[in-house]
Amino acid sequence: MTDTRLETFRAMVARNPGNALARFGLANEALKASLFAEAEEHLRAYLASYDDEGNGYGRHAEALVALGRVEEAREALQLGIEASHRFGHPGMASELGDRLASLEESE
């Protein structure tokens, strides 16, 4: 089923590359399929064009960690914490903070 969803989102992005939410959907499906480079590409584009509330930054960090880009993942988590606070989501900010602390402990 993920392959079908992947292809659906890929087609949506191909038709309208500026559709931030289609890119977010494609990135999520790519993450599920462990296509981390593809997920990272679309999350980067999504975050550049959409004022995310924090969740997208956490997903971006997930892809970056899987790609071995831990320093960039830390930066993504920090941006996600800031966005979460800006949008009034303290629970998400706390979750992202825990993930950031975990990354720092693993080094």
N, C-alpha and C positions, 0 to 999 in steps of 0.2 A: 504494500500500500504506500510506503514512503516513496518508492520510485515514482509512482504516479503523481503523488503530491509534489515531489521534487520537480518533475517535468511540468506540472501545471504552473508552479511558481516561476520556474525558469522562463516559460512562455510569457507569463505576465510581465516579468522584468524586461524581457526582450522587446515586448510591445511598447513598454513605457518605462525606460530606465530611471526616470525621475520619481517613480512611485515608491516612496520610502516604505510604506507598509507592505508592499509586495516584496521588497528587498528583505524586510524583517522576517516575513514568512518564509522566504527562500532560505535565509540564514538559519532559521530554526530547523527546517527540514534537513539542511546540510549538516547541522550539528548532530541531529538524530542518526544520520547515516555515517557519522565520523568523517565527513568531508570538511575537515577543519580549515584548510586553505580557502575553500569556496565560501564557507561560513564567515571567515574573517573578512574577506573581500566585501561581502554584502553588508556585514555589520558596520564596517568602516564607512561605507557609502551611506547607509541608513543614519548613522550617528552624525555624519557631516551635514545632513539635510533635515533632521528631525530633532526636536527638543525632547529627547527621551527622559522618562521619569526615573531611570536608574536600572531597570531590568535589562535593557539592551547593552548597557555597559558591562553588566555581570556576564551576559552571554558572550560578549566580545572578549572579556578576560578568559572565559572558558576556552574559547578557540585559540587564543594566544598562548595559554599555558600548554595546550596540546601540541602547539607548534614549537614549543621550547622558547618562546619569547616572553619570559617571566617578567622582565622589567616593564615591558609594554603592558602586560596584564596588570601589574601593580598600578600603573597610571590609569588604566581603564577603570579599575575598581575605585580609585580615588575620585575620578570624575563621576562615577556612578553614585558614590556617597554624597558628593556635592549636589548632584541632580536630585537625589532622593530627598535631601533636606529642603532643597528649593521648592519641591512639589509637595512637601508635607507628608513624606512617607518614612517616618522614623524606623519602622520595622525593617523596611528594605535597606535603609542606611546601616542599620545594625548588622543585618545579614551580610552585606557587602563588606563591612568592617571586619567581621569575623573571618571572611574569606581572605581579606588582605593580611590580617594577622597570621593566618595559617600559612600563607605564601612566604611571609617574612620569617616564620619559624622554621620552614623547611630548608632555608638557605644556610 
